[in-house]
Amino acid sequence: METVETLHMNKGVDETSYAMNSFLQRKIILLTNQATKKAIVEILCSTKRWPIMKMGIADLGCSSGPNALSVISEIVEAINETSSMMNQTAPKELMLYMNDLFTNDFNNIFASLPSFHKKLRQDMGYNNHDNHNGSNCFVSAVPGTFYGRLFPTKSLHFVHSSSSLHWLSQVPRGLEDERGKGLNKGKLYISKSSPNCVLKAYSQQFKNDFSQFLESRSQEMVHGGRMVLSFMGRESMDPTSPNCCYQWELLAQALMTLVLEGLVEEEKVDSFNAPYYTPCFEELKMEIEKEGSFMVDSHEAYEIDWDTGIELQSGGDTMSSGERVAKTLRAVVESMLEYHFGSHIMDELFQRYAKHVEDHLSKTRTKCINLVISLVKRQ
């Protein structure tokens, strides 16, 4: 299964949509703000020729909903603030590229563009009829996988990606035996009971994908350009550590209760493997050094509660932690599960998953690990 065919966040703005259930991802974006601002300052301060006429900026894996344009807004704000601080004219034109897979809900982004431009004008203190020193922003959608070329050679100054690079380009090969039976029985992802060959297959697929990602960006970015990447990862070298795989473990347990009741075939569970991988920094560093086009400027690891981000919601909230976590995960993975298991079990599956999560969190506060890494394109 290739993710380009089956992976997309839930579309629209209903109660199971990504737009309404992406507070965790918003929290992660907020954690990367300082790294993003620092990267923008470094790009502008290291530029020898002013004024810069054009800057190419890409948000890879932008998805949809309120988070998508908030990232771009913060980048534009950082550019204008830095230019003002340096007493220099801001870049005349900002080419802002929003990238995600072909199945992404780009219409949601397009519908928000008028309010985006209005807010930008208000923040910069000008209106449609003013002459101003701010940048002109040109927003474009660029559909396609970031595990390959997306942009012209040396057209990008800054690349941002949040909550995306833990998604693989495809399910790893080698997860079936010679008869085509799943080797990772009763599981959806790496777990403590997974055979060693499963762990190796996932690790190799991530290395292949991340190397391809770096190679593609190295051709598209200018010398001295910067990337800020954040994604789910782990601090431990152990790929089966609870911080990086236990949500998938609980989802598998919920599915297996449906198997026991005859609502899902066990072989269906055995044959599903999530195209997902949470690396540790050592794995990232090895691939970065091997590819050779970038050097690491900084890296951080943050512990995040499974139900974090709820404080960003407006209005009252009566959901349990289990229900909140279930809605967040459903908005992200439902498209893949529906493709494999059918839509008819989704409501029941995530109701059961919510109960499993609630029970788990009542006993221990397992955390997610989010890695943030800032890279510089070598000269």
Summary of the structure (lengths in Angstrom):
residues: 379
radius of gyration: 21.3
end to end distance: 37.6
largest distance: 69.5
contacts: 1231
relative contact order: 0.16
helix: 45%
strand: 19%
